[in-house]
Amino acid sequence: MAVSLRLQRHGTTHRPFYKLVATDSRNMRDGRYIEALGTYDSVAKPHKVSFNMERVNYWLAQGAQASDTVKSLIKSVK
């Protein structure tokens, strides 16, 4: 099973809210996930990023692949 770290889109039209999740890469974008790792609110000024970095680092150490957007958000949190 190839695990990836990616964002799930929630919220309403023009008011997106995202969850960072660890999921099987074959699952749909908003489908099942293994573990929720945090949230990202792109509408708020400034953007609100809240990740459980301990669990994010755990999944990356286990070989999970982060999406490009998630990589940039992780850099902004550190």
N, C-alpha and C positions, 0 to 999 in steps of 0.2 A: 504494500500500500504506500503510495507516494503522498506524503502529507505536505500541504502548502498552507502558508499563513496569508490570508487575504481578507478583504473587507466585504461585509454583507450590508446591502443597502436597506435601510428602514426609513420610516418617516412618510411624509406626504409629498405630493407634487410640489416642486420648488422649495421644499424644506427637508433635504436629505439628512439622515443621521446614520452613521455607520458603526457596526460592531467589528472588531478584529477577532477572527476565529481561526482555529486550527482545524482543517478539514481535509478529507481525501480529495485529491486534485481532480478526480473524475466526477465529483458531485457538482450540482448546479450552483451558481453564485449564491443564491439565497436558500439553498437546500440544507440538508443535515450537516452538522458539524460535530467535531470531537469535543472541543472545549472553547468557551468564549474567553478571550484574553484581554479585552478592553473595549473602549469606545473612542469615537472620533466625531466631533461635531464641526462640520465644515462651514456651517452658516454663521455660527457665533463669531464675533469680532472681539478679541483675537480668537483663532481656532482653539477649541478645547480638545486636548489629546490626553487620554487617560489609559495607560497600558499597565498590565501586571508584568513588569520587566523580568521578574524572576521566572515566570512561566514562558515568556517569549524566548528568553535565553535557553531554557530547557528544550523547547521544541527545535530551536535552531541547532543546538548541540546534538539532537537526535536525527538531524538530517533534513528537517523541514525546509522547504524553499519559500522564501518570502517574495511576494509580488513587488514590482518596482515601486508602487505607491507606498506599500508597507515599509519597504526599506528606507525610503526618504522620511517617513513619519518616525521610525525608530531612531534615525539620526537626530531628528529635531527634539526628541524626548531626552536623549542622553546628554 
